[in-house]
Amino acid sequence: MPQLNPGPWFAILVFSWLVFLILIPTKVLNHVTPNELIPVGAEKHKTESWNWPW
C-alpha cells in the first residue's frame, strides 16, 4: 500500500514546517508599522453631562 510509505511524505512535511517556521516569520516581521505610536499625555479630557430634551 503506497499510503504507508513515509519516504516522500515525511520530506514534504519537514520542508513545509521549515517554510512555516523560517521563511514566513522573517517576511512578516520585516514589515514596518505605518504609524508610530505616540505616548498620550496625562491631561484629562473634558467631559460634559448630556442635556436630554425630555
C-alpha positions as CSV (number, residue, x, y, z in Angstrom):
1,M,0.0,0.0,0.0
2,P,1.7,3.3,-1.1
3,Q,0.0,5.3,1.6
4,L,2.1,3.7,4.3
5,N,5.4,4.6,2.6
6,P,6.6,7.6,4.7
7,G,9.5,8.5,2.4
8,P,8.2,11.3,0.3
9,W,5.5,12.5,2.7
10,F,8.0,12.9,5.6
11,A,10.2,15.1,3.4
12,I,7.2,17.2,2.3
13,L,6.2,17.6,6.0
14,V,9.7,18.6,7.1
15,F,10.1,21.1,4.2
16,S,6.7,22.7,4.8
17,W,7.4,23.1,8.5
18,L,10.8,24.7,7.6
19,V,8.9,27.2,5.4
20,F,6.4,28.0,8.1
21,L,9.0,28.4,10.8
22,I,11.8,30.1,9.0
23,L,10.7,32.0,5.9
24,I,7.2,33.2,6.8
25,P,8.1,34.9,10.1
26,T,11.0,36.7,8.6
27,K,8.8,38.1,5.8
28,V,6.1,39.1,8.3
29,L,8.5,40.8,10.8
30,N,10.1,42.9,8.0
31,H,7.0,45.0,7.7
32,V,7.1,48.3,9.5
33,T,4.0,49.7,11.1
34,P,2.8,52.8,9.2
35,N,2.0,54.8,12.2
36,E,4.5,55.1,15.0
37,L,2.9,55.0,18.5
38,I,3.0,58.3,20.3
39,P,2.6,58.3,24.1
40,V,-0.6,60.1,25.2
41,G,-0.1,62.9,27.7
42,A,-1.6,62.8,31.2
43,E,-4.2,65.6,30.5
44,K,-7.8,64.8,31.2
45,H,-10.4,65.0,28.6
46,K,-13.3,67.4,29.3
47,T,-16.5,65.6,29.9
48,E,-19.8,67.3,29.9
49,S,-23.2,66.0,31.1
50,W,-25.8,65.4,28.4
51,N,-28.9,67.6,28.4
52,W,-31.7,65.2,27.4
53,P,-34.6,67.0,25.7
54,W,-37.4,65.2,27.6
